[in-house]
Amino acid sequence: MTRPDSKENQEEHWSKTTRLMFTHLGVWIFFGYVIHMFVVPLNKIVIPILDFPLGFYMAAQGSLIVFVVMLFVFARQQDEIDREHGYAEED
């Protein structure tokens, strides 16, 4: 591992952090906007056990569940990047 204060380490850390951020931003845009653009066609699919149209479920609950899961996944992935490059906070 290179020193945390080296320019190379800082650039690699920022590159990985930026890539992670844009990946999660893309997923957020997909579930926040794109899925909702297809609510009417998705309503033709019915969730068997709950008897809800899929479009209604994704608009009401599905996107929110994805956002909460994304928060935890992002935090874990960013912590791994920080530890790899020597920027992790003390536990």
HTML snippet that shows the backbone in 3Dmol.js (N, CA, C, O; Angstrom):
<script src="https://3Dmol.org/build/3Dmol-min.js"></script>
<div id="view" style="width:600px;height:400px;position:relative"></div>
<script>
const pdb = `
ATOM      1  N   MET A   1       0.848  -1.186   0.000  1.00  0.00           N
ATOM      2  CA  MET A   1       0.000   0.000   0.000  1.00  0.00           C
ATOM      3  C   MET A   1       0.889   1.243   0.000  1.00  0.00           C
ATOM      4  O   MET A   1       1.884   1.305   0.721  1.00  0.00           O
ATOM      5  N   THR A   2       0.523   2.217  -0.805  1.00  0.00           N
ATOM      6  CA  THR A   2       1.265   3.471  -0.825  1.00  0.00           C
ATOM      7  C   THR A   2       0.866   4.330   0.361  1.00  0.00           C
ATOM      8  O   THR A   2      -0.138   4.072   1.025  1.00  0.00           O
ATOM      9  N   ARG A   3       1.654   5.339   0.614  1.00  0.00           N
ATOM     10  CA  ARG A   3       1.376   6.235   1.739  1.00  0.00           C
ATOM     11  C   ARG A   3       0.090   7.011   1.485  1.00  0.00           C
ATOM     12  O   ARG A   3      -0.159   7.427   0.354  1.00  0.00           O
ATOM     13  N   PRO A   4      -0.741   7.216   2.526  1.00  0.00           N
ATOM     14  CA  PRO A   4      -2.004   7.934   2.341  1.00  0.00           C
ATOM     15  C   PRO A   4      -1.815   9.360   1.818  1.00  0.00           C
ATOM     16  O   PRO A   4      -2.699   9.891   1.145  1.00  0.00           O
ATOM     17  N   ASP A   5      -0.675   9.982   2.119  1.00  0.00           N
ATOM     18  CA  ASP A   5      -0.495  11.374   1.709  1.00  0.00           C
ATOM     19  C   ASP A   5       0.185  11.521   0.345  1.00  0.00           C
ATOM     20  O   ASP A   5       0.465  12.640  -0.084  1.00  0.00           O
ATOM     21  N   SER A   6       0.453  10.408  -0.340  1.00  0.00           N
ATOM     22  CA  SER A   6       1.080  10.512  -1.659  1.00  0.00           C
ATOM     23  C   SER A   6       0.042  10.938  -2.701  1.00  0.00           C
ATOM     24  O   SER A   6      -1.138  10.600  -2.599  1.00  0.00           O
ATOM     25  N   LYS A   7       0.498  11.670  -3.678  1.00  0.00           N
ATOM     26  CA  LYS A   7      -0.384  12.183  -4.730  1.00  0.00           C
ATOM     27  C   LYS A   7      -1.050  11.032  -5.494  1.00  0.00           C
ATOM     28  O   LYS A   7      -2.234  11.103  -5.823  1.00  0.00           O
ATOM     29  N   GLU A   8      -0.288   9.984  -5.771  1.00  0.00           N
ATOM     30  CA  GLU A   8      -0.825   8.820  -6.501  1.00  0.00           C
ATOM     31  C   GLU A   8      -1.965   8.167  -5.721  1.00  0.00           C
ATOM     32  O   GLU A   8      -2.996   7.822  -6.297  1.00  0.00           O
ATOM     33  N   ASN A   9      -1.779   7.998  -4.419  1.00  0.00           N
ATOM     34  CA  ASN A   9      -2.805   7.388  -3.573  1.00  0.00           C
ATOM     35  C   ASN A   9      -4.047   8.266  -3.517  1.00  0.00           C
ATOM     36  O   ASN A   9      -5.168   7.763  -3.588  1.00  0.00           O
ATOM     37  N   GLN A  10      -3.855   9.567  -3.390  1.00  0.00           N
ATOM     38  CA  GLN A  10      -4.996  10.484  -3.340  1.00  0.00           C
ATOM     39  C   GLN A  10      -5.798  10.445  -4.636  1.00  0.00           C
ATOM     40  O   GLN A  10      -7.029  10.439  -4.610  1.00  0.00           O
ATOM     41  N   GLU A  11      -5.102  10.419  -5.761  1.00  0.00           N
ATOM     42  CA  GLU A  11      -5.791  10.392  -7.049  1.00  0.00           C
ATOM     43  C   GLU A  11      -6.540   9.080  -7.257  1.00  0.00           C
ATOM     44  O   GLU A  11      -7.664   9.089  -7.761  1.00  0.00           O
ATOM     45  N   GLU A  12      -5.939   7.955  -6.878  1.00  0.00           N
ATOM     46  CA  GLU A  12      -6.619   6.669  -7.013  1.00  0.00           C
ATOM     47  C   GLU A  12      -7.833   6.596  -6.090  1.00  0.00           C
ATOM     48  O   GLU A  12      -8.882   6.084  -6.482  1.00  0.00           O
ATOM     49  N   HIS A  13      -7.692   7.107  -4.865  1.00  0.00           N
ATOM     50  CA  HIS A  13      -8.809   7.137  -3.920  1.00  0.00           C
ATOM     51  C   HIS A  13      -9.941   7.975  -4.480  1.00  0.00           C
ATOM     52  O   HIS A  13     -11.097   7.554  -4.436  1.00  0.00           O
ATOM     53  N   TRP A  14      -9.637   9.150  -5.004  1.00  0.00           N
ATOM     54  CA  TRP A  14     -10.670  10.030  -5.544  1.00  0.00           C
ATOM     55  C   TRP A  14     -11.310   9.416  -6.790  1.00  0.00           C
ATOM     56  O   TRP A  14     -12.515   9.560  -7.000  1.00  0.00           O
ATOM     57  N   SER A  15     -10.523   8.739  -7.609  1.00  0.00           N
ATOM     58  CA  SER A  15     -11.051   8.090  -8.798  1.00  0.00           C
ATOM     59  C   SER A  15     -12.060   7.002  -8.422  1.00  0.00           C
ATOM     60  O   SER A  15     -13.140   6.934  -9.009  1.00  0.00           O
ATOM     61  N   LYS A  16     -11.721   6.161  -7.460  1.00  0.00           N
ATOM     62  CA  LYS A  16     -12.629   5.100  -7.017  1.00  0.00           C
ATOM     63  C   LYS A  16     -13.867   5.678  -6.346  1.00  0.00           C
ATOM     64  O   LYS A  16     -14.974   5.180  -6.547  1.00  0.00           O
ATOM     65  N   THR A  17     -13.683   6.726  -5.549  1.00  0.00           N
ATOM     66  CA  THR A  17     -14.812   7.356  -4.873  1.00  0.00           C
ATOM     67  C   THR A  17     -15.764   7.983  -5.884  1.00  0.00           C
ATOM     68  O   THR A  17     -16.981   7.864  -5.743  1.00  0.00           O
ATOM     69  N   THR A  18     -15.226   8.645  -6.896  1.00  0.00           N
ATOM     70  CA  THR A  18     -16.048   9.272  -7.927  1.00  0.00           C
ATOM     71  C   THR A  18     -16.817   8.224  -8.719  1.00  0.00           C
ATOM     72  O   THR A  18     -18.005   8.403  -8.991  1.00  0.00           O
ATOM     73  N   ARG A  19     -16.158   7.140  -9.090  1.00  0.00           N
ATOM     74  CA  ARG A  19     -16.811   6.067  -9.839  1.00  0.00           C
ATOM     75  C   ARG A  19     -17.946   5.457  -9.013  1.00  0.00           C
ATOM     76  O   ARG A  19     -19.025   5.192  -9.543  1.00  0.00           O
ATOM     77  N   LEU A  20     -17.706   5.234  -7.726  1.00  0.00           N
ATOM     78  CA  LEU A  20     -18.735   4.691  -6.843  1.00  0.00           C
ATOM     79  C   LEU A  20     -19.913   5.655  -6.742  1.00  0.00           C
ATOM     80  O   LEU A  20     -21.070   5.240  -6.802  1.00  0.00           O
ATOM     81  N   MET A  21     -19.612   6.939  -6.587  1.00  0.00           N
ATOM     82  CA  MET A  21     -20.665   7.943  -6.460  1.00  0.00           C
ATOM     83  C   MET A  21     -21.537   7.994  -7.715  1.00  0.00           C
ATOM     84  O   MET A  21     -22.764   8.027  -7.612  1.00  0.00           O
ATOM     85  N   PHE A  22     -20.918   8.001  -8.897  1.00  0.00           N
ATOM     86  CA  PHE A  22     -21.693   8.072 -10.137  1.00  0.00           C
ATOM     87  C   PHE A  22     -22.478   6.778 -10.383  1.00  0.00           C
ATOM     88  O   PHE A  22     -23.568   6.824 -10.953  1.00  0.00           O
ATOM     89  N   THR A  23     -21.952   5.648  -9.971  1.00  0.00           N
ATOM     90  CA  THR A  23     -22.687   4.389 -10.093  1.00  0.00           C
ATOM     91  C   THR A  23     -23.951   4.436  -9.252  1.00  0.00           C
ATOM     92  O   THR A  23     -25.033   4.090  -9.726  1.00  0.00           O
ATOM     93  N   HIS A  24     -23.814   4.867  -7.997  1.00  0.00           N
ATOM     94  CA  HIS A  24     -24.983   4.953  -7.121  1.00  0.00           C
ATOM     95  C   HIS A  24     -25.941   6.045  -7.581  1.00  0.00           C
ATOM     96  O   HIS A  24     -27.154   5.906  -7.426  1.00  0.00           O
ATOM     97  N   LEU A  25     -25.423   7.109  -8.133  1.00  0.00           N
ATOM     98  CA  LEU A  25     -26.285   8.157  -8.672  1.00  0.00           C
ATOM     99  C   LEU A  25     -27.107   7.628  -9.841  1.00  0.00           C
ATOM    100  O   LEU A  25     -28.286   7.957  -9.974  1.00  0.00           O
ATOM    101  N   GLY A  26     -26.488   6.810 -10.688  1.00  0.00           N
ATOM    102  CA  GLY A  26     -27.207   6.196 -11.807  1.00  0.00           C
ATOM    103  C   GLY A  26     -28.328   5.289 -11.336  1.00  0.00           C
ATOM    104  O   GLY A  26     -29.430   5.322 -11.884  1.00  0.00           O
ATOM    105  N   VAL A  27     -28.052   4.472 -10.316  1.00  0.00           N
ATOM    106  CA  VAL A  27     -29.085   3.597  -9.759  1.00  0.00           C
ATOM    107  C   VAL A  27     -30.200   4.436  -9.149  1.00  0.00           C
ATOM    108  O   VAL A  27     -31.378   4.114  -9.305  1.00  0.00           O
ATOM    109  N   TRP A  28     -29.835   5.509  -8.454  1.00  0.00           N
ATOM    110  CA  TRP A  28     -30.823   6.398  -7.832  1.00  0.00           C
ATOM    111  C   TRP A  28     -31.720   7.043  -8.895  1.00  0.00           C
ATOM    112  O   TRP A  28     -32.937   7.107  -8.724  1.00  0.00           O
ATOM    113  N   ILE A  29     -31.127   7.515  -9.978  1.00  0.00           N
ATOM    114  CA  ILE A  29     -31.914   8.127 -11.062  1.00  0.00           C
ATOM    115  C   ILE A  29     -32.848   7.083 -11.675  1.00  0.00           C
ATOM    116  O   ILE A  29     -34.011   7.376 -11.955  1.00  0.00           O
ATOM    117  N   PHE A  30     -32.343   5.871 -11.883  1.00  0.00           N
ATOM    118  CA  PHE A  30     -33.172   4.816 -12.464  1.00  0.00           C
ATOM    119  C   PHE A  30     -34.396   4.549 -11.599  1.00  0.00           C
ATOM    120  O   PHE A  30     -35.519   4.552 -12.104  1.00  0.00           O
ATOM    121  N   PHE A  31     -34.196   4.317 -10.297  1.00  0.00           N
ATOM    122  CA  PHE A  31     -35.323   3.990  -9.423  1.00  0.00           C
ATOM    123  C   PHE A  31     -36.126   5.210  -9.003  1.00  0.00           C
ATOM    124  O   PHE A  31     -37.279   5.079  -8.595  1.00  0.00           O
ATOM    125  N   GLY A  32     -35.534   6.395  -9.096  1.00  0.00           N
ATOM    126  CA  GLY A  32     -36.252   7.607  -8.712  1.00  0.00           C
ATOM    127  C   GLY A  32     -37.073   8.204  -9.835  1.00  0.00           C
ATOM    128  O   GLY A  32     -38.109   8.820  -9.584  1.00  0.00           O
ATOM    129  N   TYR A  33     -36.623   8.032 -11.077  1.00  0.00           N
ATOM    130  CA  TYR A  33     -37.300   8.675 -12.207  1.00  0.00           C
ATOM    131  C   TYR A  33     -37.701   7.702 -13.308  1.00  0.00           C
ATOM    132  O   TYR A  33     -38.855   7.698 -13.737  1.00  0.00           O
ATOM    133  N   VAL A  34     -36.773   6.887 -13.767  1.00  0.00           N
ATOM    134  CA  VAL A  34     -37.037   6.044 -14.935  1.00  0.00           C
ATOM    135  C   VAL A  34     -38.144   5.028 -14.653  1.00  0.00           C
ATOM    136  O   VAL A  34     -39.050   4.862 -15.470  1.00  0.00           O
ATOM    137  N   ILE A  35     -38.082   4.354 -13.519  1.00  0.00           N
ATOM    138  CA  ILE A  35     -39.117   3.378 -13.171  1.00  0.00           C
ATOM    139  C   ILE A  35     -40.491   4.040 -13.159  1.00  0.00           C
ATOM    140  O   ILE A  35     -41.469   3.443 -13.608  1.00  0.00           O
ATOM    141  N   HIS A  36     -40.574   5.250 -12.657  1.00  0.00           N
ATOM    142  CA  HIS A  36     -41.862   5.938 -12.547  1.00  0.00           C
ATOM    143  C   HIS A  36     -42.409   6.368 -13.899  1.00  0.00           C
ATOM    144  O   HIS A  36     -43.606   6.625 -14.032  1.00  0.00           O
ATOM    145  N   MET A  37     -41.549   6.450 -14.898  1.00  0.00           N
ATOM    146  CA  MET A  37     -42.019   6.785 -16.236  1.00  0.00           C
ATOM    147  C   MET A  37     -42.773   5.611 -16.863  1.00  0.00           C
ATOM    148  O   MET A  37     -43.529   5.795 -17.817  1.00  0.00           O
ATOM    149  N   PHE A  38     -42.568   4.415 -16.331  1.00  0.00           N
ATOM    150  CA  PHE A  38     -43.195   3.217 -16.870  1.00  0.00           C
ATOM    151  C   PHE A  38     -44.230   2.621 -15.919  1.00  0.00           C
ATOM    152  O   PHE A  38     -44.464   1.413 -15.931  1.00  0.00           O
ATOM    153  N   VAL A  39     -44.845   3.463 -15.100  1.00  0.00           N
ATOM    154  CA  VAL A  39     -45.820   2.974 -14.124  1.00  0.00           C
ATOM    155  C   VAL A  39     -47.023   2.334 -14.817  1.00  0.00           C
ATOM    156  O   VAL A  39     -47.486   1.276 -14.392  1.00  0.00           O
ATOM    157  N   VAL A  40     -47.526   2.951 -15.859  1.00  0.00           N
ATOM    158  CA  VAL A  40     -48.718   2.409 -16.524  1.00  0.00           C
ATOM    159  C   VAL A  40     -48.463   1.019 -17.105  1.00  0.00           C
ATOM    160  O   VAL A  40     -49.261   0.116 -16.856  1.00  0.00           O
ATOM    161  N   PRO A  41     -47.367   0.801 -17.882  1.00  0.00           N
ATOM    162  CA  PRO A  41     -47.128  -0.571 -18.353  1.00  0.00           C
ATOM    163  C   PRO A  41     -46.829  -1.551 -17.208  1.00  0.00           C
ATOM    164  O   PRO A  41     -47.203  -2.722 -17.275  1.00  0.00           O
ATOM    165  N   LEU A  42     -46.153  -1.063 -16.162  1.00  0.00           N
ATOM    166  CA  LEU A  42     -45.848  -1.946 -15.030  1.00  0.00           C
ATOM    167  C   LEU A  42     -47.098  -2.336 -14.257  1.00  0.00           C
ATOM    168  O   LEU A  42     -47.127  -3.384 -13.612  1.00  0.00           O
ATOM    169  N   ASN A  43     -48.138  -1.494 -14.317  1.00  0.00           N
ATOM    170  CA  ASN A  43     -49.380  -1.820 -13.614  1.00  0.00           C
ATOM    171  C   ASN A  43     -50.079  -3.038 -14.207  1.00  0.00           C
ATOM    172  O   ASN A  43     -50.950  -3.620 -13.560  1.00  0.00           O
ATOM    173  N   LYS A  44     -49.715  -3.434 -15.424  1.00  0.00           N
ATOM    174  CA  LYS A  44     -50.295  -4.630 -16.035  1.00  0.00           C
ATOM    175  C   LYS A  44     -49.746  -5.903 -15.394  1.00  0.00           C
ATOM    176  O   LYS A  44     -50.338  -6.974 -15.524  1.00  0.00           O
ATOM    177  N   ILE A  45     -48.610  -5.783 -14.700  1.00  0.00           N
ATOM    178  CA  ILE A  45     -48.018  -6.920 -13.975  1.00  0.00           C
ATOM    179  C   ILE A  45     -48.515  -6.840 -12.536  1.00  0.00           C
ATOM    180  O   ILE A  45     -48.376  -5.804 -11.886  1.00  0.00           O
ATOM    181  N   VAL A  46     -49.087  -7.920 -12.043  1.00  0.00           N
ATOM    182  CA  VAL A  46     -49.636  -7.937 -10.689  1.00  0.00           C
ATOM    183  C   VAL A  46     -48.778  -8.854  -9.823  1.00  0.00           C
ATOM    184  O   VAL A  46     -48.460  -9.976 -10.215  1.00  0.00           O
ATOM    185  N   ILE A  47     -48.405  -8.363  -8.638  1.00  0.00           N
ATOM    186  CA  ILE A  47     -47.646  -9.172  -7.680  1.00  0.00           C
ATOM    187  C   ILE A  47     -48.614 -10.206  -7.103  1.00  0.00           C
ATOM    188  O   ILE A  47     -49.606  -9.832  -6.478  1.00  0.00           O
ATOM    189  N   PRO A  48     -48.342 -11.508  -7.302  1.00  0.00           N
ATOM    190  CA  PRO A  48     -49.316 -12.554  -6.958  1.00  0.00           C
ATOM    191  C   PRO A  48     -49.757 -12.577  -5.496  1.00  0.00           C
ATOM    192  O   PRO A  48     -50.958 -12.615  -5.226  1.00  0.00           O
ATOM    193  N   ILE A  49     -48.848 -12.556  -4.572  1.00  0.00           N
ATOM    194  CA  ILE A  49     -49.211 -12.714  -3.159  1.00  0.00           C
ATOM    195  C   ILE A  49     -49.916 -11.472  -2.625  1.00  0.00           C
ATOM    196  O   ILE A  49     -50.900 -11.580  -1.893  1.00  0.00           O
ATOM    197  N   LEU A  50     -49.414 -10.291  -2.989  1.00  0.00           N
ATOM    198  CA  LEU A  50     -49.962  -9.046  -2.454  1.00  0.00           C
ATOM    199  C   LEU A  50     -51.140  -8.503  -3.249  1.00  0.00           C
ATOM    200  O   LEU A  50     -51.890  -7.666  -2.747  1.00  0.00           O
ATOM    201  N   ASP A  51     -51.313  -8.964  -4.474  1.00  0.00           N
ATOM    202  CA  ASP A  51     -52.377  -8.503  -5.370  1.00  0.00           C
ATOM    203  C   ASP A  51     -52.283  -7.002  -5.671  1.00  0.00           C
ATOM    204  O   ASP A  51     -53.303  -6.339  -5.865  1.00  0.00           O
ATOM    205  N   PHE A  52     -51.069  -6.477  -5.707  1.00  0.00           N
ATOM    206  CA  PHE A  52     -50.831  -5.085  -6.077  1.00  0.00           C
ATOM    207  C   PHE A  52     -50.291  -5.037  -7.493  1.00  0.00           C
ATOM    208  O   PHE A  52     -49.548  -5.930  -7.900  1.00  0.00           O
ATOM    209  N   PRO A  53     -50.650  -4.010  -8.253  1.00  0.00           N
ATOM    210  CA  PRO A  53     -49.979  -3.804  -9.538  1.00  0.00           C
ATOM    211  C   PRO A  53     -48.518  -3.425  -9.280  1.00  0.00           C
ATOM    212  O   PRO A  53     -48.234  -2.665  -8.355  1.00  0.00           O
ATOM    213  N   LEU A  54     -47.596  -3.944 -10.084  1.00  0.00           N
ATOM    214  CA  LEU A  54     -46.169  -3.705  -9.867  1.00  0.00           C
ATOM    215  C   LEU A  54     -45.819  -2.222  -9.945  1.00  0.00           C
ATOM    216  O   LEU A  54     -44.988  -1.749  -9.169  1.00  0.00           O
ATOM    217  N   GLY A  55     -46.432  -1.482 -10.861  1.00  0.00           N
ATOM    218  CA  GLY A  55     -46.161  -0.042 -10.982  1.00  0.00           C
ATOM    219  C   GLY A  55     -46.515   0.704  -9.713  1.00  0.00           C
ATOM    220  O   GLY A  55     -45.762   1.570  -9.267  1.00  0.00           O
ATOM    221  N   PHE A  56     -47.666   0.372  -9.124  1.00  0.00           N
ATOM    222  CA  PHE A  56     -48.080   1.002  -7.872  1.00  0.00           C
ATOM    223  C   PHE A  56     -47.085   0.680  -6.769  1.00  0.00           C
ATOM    224  O   PHE A  56     -46.689   1.561  -6.005  1.00  0.00           O
ATOM    225  N   TYR A  57     -46.678  -0.596  -6.684  1.00  0.00           N
ATOM    226  CA  TYR A  57     -45.750  -1.003  -5.635  1.00  0.00           C
ATOM    227  C   TYR A  57     -44.411  -0.292  -5.781  1.00  0.00           C
ATOM    228  O   TYR A  57     -43.859   0.194  -4.794  1.00  0.00           O
ATOM    229  N   MET A  58     -43.877  -0.226  -7.017  1.00  0.00           N
ATOM    230  CA  MET A  58     -42.579   0.427  -7.226  1.00  0.00           C
ATOM    231  C   MET A  58     -42.663   1.913  -6.894  1.00  0.00           C
ATOM    232  O   MET A  58     -41.718   2.474  -6.340  1.00  0.00           O
ATOM    233  N   ALA A  59     -43.770   2.551  -7.222  1.00  0.00           N
ATOM    234  CA  ALA A  59     -43.908   3.980  -6.926  1.00  0.00           C
ATOM    235  C   ALA A  59     -44.081   4.225  -5.430  1.00  0.00           C
ATOM    236  O   ALA A  59     -43.548   5.194  -4.891  1.00  0.00           O
ATOM    237  N   ALA A  60     -44.827   3.345  -4.760  1.00  0.00           N
ATOM    238  CA  ALA A  60     -45.139   3.571  -3.350  1.00  0.00           C
ATOM    239  C   ALA A  60     -44.062   3.060  -2.398  1.00  0.00           C
ATOM    240  O   ALA A  60     -43.732   3.732  -1.421  1.00  0.00           O
ATOM    241  N   GLN A  61     -43.512   1.881  -2.670  1.00  0.00           N
ATOM    242  CA  GLN A  61     -42.598   1.273  -1.714  1.00  0.00           C
ATOM    243  C   GLN A  61     -41.257   0.844  -2.306  1.00  0.00           C
ATOM    244  O   GLN A  61     -40.216   1.015  -1.672  1.00  0.00           O
ATOM    245  N   GLY A  62     -41.278   0.303  -3.486  1.00  0.00           N
ATOM    246  CA  GLY A  62     -40.076  -0.291  -4.065  1.00  0.00           C
ATOM    247  C   GLY A  62     -38.900   0.661  -4.159  1.00  0.00           C
ATOM    248  O   GLY A  62     -37.780   0.307  -3.793  1.00  0.00           O
ATOM    249  N   SER A  63     -39.148   1.864  -4.648  1.00  0.00           N
ATOM    250  CA  SER A  63     -38.060   2.837  -4.776  1.00  0.00           C
ATOM    251  C   SER A  63     -37.498   3.227  -3.417  1.00  0.00           C
ATOM    252  O   SER A  63     -36.287   3.382  -3.263  1.00  0.00           O
ATOM    253  N   LEU A  64     -38.366   3.383  -2.442  1.00  0.00           N
ATOM    254  CA  LEU A  64     -37.896   3.754  -1.100  1.00  0.00           C
ATOM    255  C   LEU A  64     -37.026   2.659  -0.498  1.00  0.00           C
ATOM    256  O   LEU A  64     -36.014   2.943   0.143  1.00  0.00           O
ATOM    257  N   ILE A  65     -37.418   1.423  -0.704  1.00  0.00           N
ATOM    258  CA  ILE A  65     -36.621   0.297  -0.189  1.00  0.00           C
ATOM    259  C   ILE A  65     -35.250   0.286  -0.850  1.00  0.00           C
ATOM    260  O   ILE A  65     -34.235   0.085  -0.183  1.00  0.00           O
ATOM    261  N   VAL A  66     -35.220   0.502  -2.166  1.00  0.00           N
ATOM    262  CA  VAL A  66     -33.946   0.532  -2.897  1.00  0.00           C
ATOM    263  C   VAL A  66     -33.065   1.656  -2.361  1.00  0.00           C
ATOM    264  O   VAL A  66     -31.862   1.457  -2.188  1.00  0.00           O
ATOM    265  N   PHE A  67     -33.633   2.831  -2.092  1.00  0.00           N
ATOM    266  CA  PHE A  67     -32.844   3.964  -1.600  1.00  0.00           C
ATOM    267  C   PHE A  67     -32.215   3.661  -0.246  1.00  0.00           C
ATOM    268  O   PHE A  67     -31.049   3.986  -0.024  1.00  0.00           O
ATOM    269  N   VAL A  68     -32.959   3.051   0.650  1.00  0.00           N
ATOM    270  CA  VAL A  68     -32.422   2.724   1.979  1.00  0.00           C
ATOM    271  C   VAL A  68     -31.312   1.682   1.866  1.00  0.00           C
ATOM    272  O   VAL A  68     -30.271   1.808   2.511  1.00  0.00           O
ATOM    273  N   VAL A  69     -31.533   0.659   1.050  1.00  0.00           N
ATOM    274  CA  VAL A  69     -30.503  -0.365   0.853  1.00  0.00           C
ATOM    275  C   VAL A  69     -29.259   0.270   0.237  1.00  0.00           C
ATOM    276  O   VAL A  69     -28.135  -0.058   0.617  1.00  0.00           O
ATOM    277  N   MET A  70     -29.469   1.187  -0.721  1.00  0.00           N
ATOM    278  CA  MET A  70     -28.331   1.862  -1.354  1.00  0.00           C
ATOM    279  C   MET A  70     -27.486   2.638  -0.347  1.00  0.00           C
ATOM    280  O   MET A  70     -26.262   2.672  -0.465  1.00  0.00           O
ATOM    281  N   LEU A  71     -28.121   3.258   0.634  1.00  0.00           N
ATOM    282  CA  LEU A  71     -27.370   4.007   1.645  1.00  0.00           C
ATOM    283  C   LEU A  71     -26.391   3.103   2.390  1.00  0.00           C
ATOM    284  O   LEU A  71     -25.229   3.461   2.583  1.00  0.00           O
ATOM    285  N   PHE A  72     -26.860   1.942   2.802  1.00  0.00           N
ATOM    286  CA  PHE A  72     -26.002   1.016   3.542  1.00  0.00           C
ATOM    287  C   PHE A  72     -24.909   0.426   2.646  1.00  0.00           C
ATOM    288  O   PHE A  72     -23.763   0.279   3.071  1.00  0.00           O
ATOM    289  N   VAL A  73     -25.268   0.093   1.414  1.00  0.00           N
ATOM    290  CA  VAL A  73     -24.287  -0.472   0.485  1.00  0.00           C
ATOM    291  C   VAL A  73     -23.218   0.562   0.166  1.00  0.00           C
ATOM    292  O   VAL A  73     -22.030   0.240   0.145  1.00  0.00           O
ATOM    293  N   PHE A  74     -23.633   1.815  -0.083  1.00  0.00           N
ATOM    294  CA  PHE A  74     -22.685   2.873  -0.389  1.00  0.00           C
ATOM    295  C   PHE A  74     -21.726   3.098   0.774  1.00  0.00           C
ATOM    296  O   PHE A  74     -20.519   3.229   0.572  1.00  0.00           O
ATOM    297  N   ALA A  75     -22.265   3.143   1.988  1.00  0.00           N
ATOM    298  CA  ALA A  75     -21.421   3.365   3.167  1.00  0.00           C
ATOM    299  C   ALA A  75     -20.388   2.255   3.320  1.00  0.00           C
ATOM    300  O   ALA A  75     -19.224   2.521   3.621  1.00  0.00           O
ATOM    301  N   ARG A  76     -20.815   1.003   3.111  1.00  0.00           N
ATOM    302  CA  ARG A  76     -19.884  -0.122   3.221  1.00  0.00           C
ATOM    303  C   ARG A  76     -18.819  -0.065   2.132  1.00  0.00           C
ATOM    304  O   ARG A  76     -17.637  -0.267   2.409  1.00  0.00           O
ATOM    305  N   GLN A  77     -19.230   0.208   0.894  1.00  0.00           N
ATOM    306  CA  GLN A  77     -18.280   0.253  -0.209  1.00  0.00           C
ATOM    307  C   GLN A  77     -17.295   1.413  -0.035  1.00  0.00           C
ATOM    308  O   GLN A  77     -16.105   1.258  -0.308  1.00  0.00           O
ATOM    309  N   GLN A  78     -17.780   2.567   0.414  1.00  0.00           N
ATOM    310  CA  GLN A  78     -16.887   3.699   0.616  1.00  0.00           C
ATOM    311  C   GLN A  78     -15.911   3.425   1.750  1.00  0.00           C
ATOM    312  O   GLN A  78     -14.750   3.828   1.679  1.00  0.00           O
ATOM    313  N   ASP A  79     -16.365   2.751   2.786  1.00  0.00           N
ATOM    314  CA  ASP A  79     -15.475   2.398   3.887  1.00  0.00           C
ATOM    315  C   ASP A  79     -14.363   1.469   3.402  1.00  0.00           C
ATOM    316  O   ASP A  79     -13.214   1.605   3.822  1.00  0.00           O
ATOM    317  N   GLU A  80     -14.701   0.526   2.519  1.00  0.00           N
ATOM    318  CA  GLU A  80     -13.680  -0.369   1.965  1.00  0.00           C
ATOM    319  C   GLU A  80     -12.650   0.415   1.154  1.00  0.00           C
ATOM    320  O   GLU A  80     -11.452   0.149   1.250  1.00  0.00           O
ATOM    321  N   ILE A  81     -13.108   1.373   0.362  1.00  0.00           N
ATOM    322  CA  ILE A  81     -12.185   2.211  -0.421  1.00  0.00           C
ATOM    323  C   ILE A  81     -11.296   3.019   0.524  1.00  0.00           C
ATOM    324  O   ILE A  81     -10.086   3.110   0.315  1.00  0.00           O
ATOM    325  N   ASP A  82     -11.892   3.602   1.560  1.00  0.00           N
ATOM    326  CA  ASP A  82     -11.128   4.398   2.518  1.00  0.00           C
ATOM    327  C   ASP A  82     -10.081   3.551   3.233  1.00  0.00           C
ATOM    328  O   ASP A  82      -8.947   3.995   3.416  1.00  0.00           O
ATOM    329  N   ARG A  83     -10.442   2.357   3.633  1.00  0.00           N
ATOM    330  CA  ARG A  83      -9.491   1.469   4.317  1.00  0.00           C
ATOM    331  C   ARG A  83      -8.360   1.058   3.381  1.00  0.00           C
ATOM    332  O   ARG A  83      -7.202   0.990   3.791  1.00  0.00           O
ATOM    333  N   GLU A  84      -8.698   0.786   2.134  1.00  0.00           N
ATOM    334  CA  GLU A  84      -7.693   0.378   1.152  1.00  0.00           C
ATOM    335  C   GLU A  84      -6.634   1.461   0.945  1.00  0.00           C
ATOM    336  O   GLU A  84      -5.468   1.161   0.686  1.00  0.00           O
ATOM    337  N   HIS A  85      -7.048   2.711   1.062  1.00  0.00           N
ATOM    338  CA  HIS A  85      -6.137   3.823   0.795  1.00  0.00           C
ATOM    339  C   HIS A  85      -5.654   4.546   2.057  1.00  0.00           C
ATOM    340  O   HIS A  85      -4.956   5.555   1.962  1.00  0.00           O
ATOM    341  N   GLY A  86      -6.015   4.043   3.221  1.00  0.00           N
ATOM    342  CA  GLY A  86      -5.503   4.597   4.469  1.00  0.00           C
ATOM    343  C   GLY A  86      -6.229   5.820   4.967  1.00  0.00           C
ATOM    344  O   GLY A  86      -5.656   6.611   5.715  1.00  0.00           O
ATOM    345  N   TYR A  87      -7.498   6.002   4.568  1.00  0.00           N
ATOM    346  CA  TYR A  87      -8.272   7.152   5.010  1.00  0.00           C
ATOM    347  C   TYR A  87      -9.420   6.779   5.937  1.00  0.00           C
ATOM    348  O   TYR A  87     -10.263   7.621   6.246  1.00  0.00           O
ATOM    349  N   ALA A  88      -9.465   5.531   6.383  1.00  0.00           N
ATOM    350  CA  ALA A  88     -10.573   5.066   7.212  1.00  0.00           C
ATOM    351  C   ALA A  88     -10.556   5.739   8.574  1.00  0.00           C
ATOM    352  O   ALA A  88      -9.502   6.062   9.122  1.00  0.00           O
ATOM    353  N   GLU A  89     -11.767   5.940   9.104  1.00  0.00           N
ATOM    354  CA  GLU A  89     -11.884   6.493  10.445  1.00  0.00           C
ATOM    355  C   GLU A  89     -11.656   5.375  11.459  1.00  0.00           C
ATOM    356  O   GLU A  89     -11.849   4.195  11.163  1.00  0.00           O
ATOM    357  N   GLU A  90     -11.254   5.762  12.623  1.00  0.00           N
ATOM    358  CA  GLU A  90     -11.040   4.778  13.685  1.00  0.00           C
ATOM    359  C   GLU A  90     -12.392   4.230  14.141  1.00  0.00           C
ATOM    360  O   GLU A  90     -13.366   4.973  14.264  1.00  0.00           O
ATOM    361  N   ASP A  91     -12.435   2.910  14.392  1.00  0.00           N
ATOM    362  CA  ASP A  91     -13.686   2.271  14.857  1.00  0.00           C
ATOM    363  C   ASP A  91     -13.889   2.508  16.320  1.00  0.00           C
ATOM    364  O   ASP A  91     -14.881   2.050  16.888  1.00  0.00           O
TER     365      ASP A  91
END
`;
const viewer = $3Dmol.createViewer("view");
viewer.addModel(pdb, "pdb");
viewer.setStyle({}, {cartoon: {color: "spectrum"}});
viewer.zoomTo();
viewer.render();
</script>
